[in-house]
Structures are given as C-alpha cells and as structure tokens.
Amino acid sequence: MKYLIAGLGNIGSEYKNTRHNIGFQILDTLARVSNIAFKDRRYGFVAEYKFKGRNFILLEPSTYVNLSGRAVNYWLKQEKIPVSNLLVVVDDLALEFGQLRLKAKGSPGGHNGLRNISEVLGSNDYARLRFGIGDNFHTGFQVDYVLSEWHEQEARLLPERIGEAIEIIKSFGTLGIDRTMNLFNKKKYGSKGED
C-alpha cells in the first residue's frame, strides 16, 4: 500500500520556522528520526518512508503554499496513488495551538493551500490533518501572524505536538482514516483543554 503525505509550507530559509510551515516541520522531523532524506524532485522535495509494510511518499511542494495543488496532483499520478490515500498536513488558525484534527474530507476552511488542491483535484474528498496555530493576532495582521515564527512557549511545546502528528500519519496508513480519527480526535490538548 502506498500513501502520499503532503506537508504544506513555503520554501526558503526565511519561512523555515514559521507557523505556516508546520507541514514541512512535521515531515522534516519524520524524515530525521527515520534516517531518510528528501530529494529535490519535480514540484517539490520528496522522500520515501516505509512503515509496517506501507510506503509513504512524503512531499513538500516547492510551489509555495497557495499553489500546492500542482505538486500534489503530479505526485499522486506519478506514484499511482488514489486520492483516498492522500493526507495533506496544514496549519489551522481556527484551532488552538497544538490541537490536531484529522478529517476525511471537507471544505478548505479559508486555507489557500487546501483551496488550490481542491481546485486542481476537482474534489474536497481527501484527508487533511490540521495543526492548530491559534489566532492570536489583531484584525488585518493574519498574514504577518502565519508567516511569523513560533513564540518561545510554543517552540518549547512544539516537539511533543509534532510527535503526535507523526503518530497520526503512521496510523492513517496502517489503521485507516476512520479508526485514526476515533483514536486521535478525542484527545484534548491546549491551555483551555478544549476539544
């Protein structure tokens, strides 16, 4: 079984530790702890991760977040992976920092990367893992917020939350979307302890 895991982010060192790049950060961590390396390929950086008989193609699009659809579509076709085996990892302003939500499908929810993927694929029926980055910004400063780096407290808690996201990715491939949602979406995390 083969899966495409697309972590969204922007290429360039100036974006490396920003909230909008959490998709890249999660896949970078998975690659590092698994001793695998990304290669510069068409439309993105690609690595192959093997776990329990499954092949995970890890993709970090080089098209910038808002045009991620081209890269996702290309690698689905290149690797002959069905859309049902696609998981897109993104940041989410609507979730408190560190909250993780796995969904089997849905609207882009204001995320331009998801919107572009949906437009290119012609469907919203693909899984997405949303990583909460909170909405601690003043009106009109959303772009500045998502493109800024983590606060000190967030950076301290980040490794634990990234570790949980990696477990969700592995579970998605081994247990399937429904069982993984049941296992992980019930977990609570964050200063308010909200679900």
C-alpha positions, -999 to 999 in steps of 0.1 A, spaced: 0 0 0 12 34 -10 3 68 5 11 104 -3 16 126 27 18 163 16 31 187 42 24 223 31 48 252 36 69 278 18 104 271 5 132 295 16 151 299 48 131 330 58 100 307 62 117 278 79 103 282 114 71 300 107 36 288 117 26 284 80 54 259 76 42 234 102 35 208 74 72 210 64 83 208 100 63 177 107 76 159 76 112 171 83 110 156 118 96 123 105 125 121 79 151 130 105 140 104 131 136 78 104 171 85 89 157 93 54 165 123 33 144 145 10 155 148 -27 148 178 -49 124 164 -74 97 179 -98 74 203 -80 89 196 -46 111 177 -22 103 140 -19 113 112 5 101 76 9 93 64 43 85 27 50 65 16 80 47 -18 87 46 -28 50 33 6 39 51 31 16 47 67 25 57 92 -2 65 124 18 60 155 -3 70 191 5 58 211 -25 82 238 -39 53 257 -54 46 278 -23 15 270 -1 -11 288 -23 -2 267 -54 3 233 -37 -23 216 -60 0 212 -89 26 193 -69 0 171 -51 -17 162 -83 16 154 -101 29 131 -74 -5 113 -70 -3 104 -107 35 98 -107 32 72 -79 -2 59 -90 -17 67 -56 -55 71 -52 -69 103 -37 -82 81 -9 -46 75 2 -37 112 2 -32 131 35 -25 168 35 -9 184 66 -16 221 72 -17 248 97 -51 260 111 -60 293 126 -93 281 139 -77 256 163 -59 265 195 -21 260 193 -12 223 193 -47 210 186 -47 183 160 -77 174 139 -79 147 113 -107 149 87 -116 126 59 -128 154 37 -143 189 39 -141 225 27 -108 244 25 -119 263 56 -101 295 44 -68 278 38 -55 288 4 -33 257 1 -63 234 6 -84 255 -17 -58 252 -45 -55 214 -40 -93 210 -41 -95 231 -73 -67 211 -91 -81 177 -80 -117 188 -86 -127 174 -52 -127 181 -15 -127 143 -8 -92 139 6 -79 136 41 -63 165 59 -45 168 92 -50 203 107 -24 216 132 -37 244 153 -16 276 154 -42 297 172 -55 331 162 -36 355 185 -34 384 161 -51 418 156 -75 423 127 -57 428 94 -25 410 106 -33 374 97 -6 372 70 20 386 94 9 361 120 10 330 99 44 340 84 60 348 118 80 324 140 67 305 170 67 322 204 91 308 229 65 288 248 51 274 216 85 264 204 91 245 237 59 225 233 62 220 195 83 187 196 56 169 216 28 181 192 49 172 161 54 138 176 17 133 180 11 144 144 37 118 132 18 91 151 -14 102 133 3 100 99 15 64 106 -19 54 119 -36 69 88 -16 44 67 -19 14 90 -53 17 107 -72 38 82 -89 72 84 -119 62 105 -101 44 132 -74 70 133 -100 98 137 -116 79 165 -83 74 183 -68 108 180 -96 134 175 -109 127 210 -76 137 226 -76 170 243 -47 194 243 -41 231 249 -43 256 277 -81 257 277 -84 219 274 -110 224 247 -119 197 221 
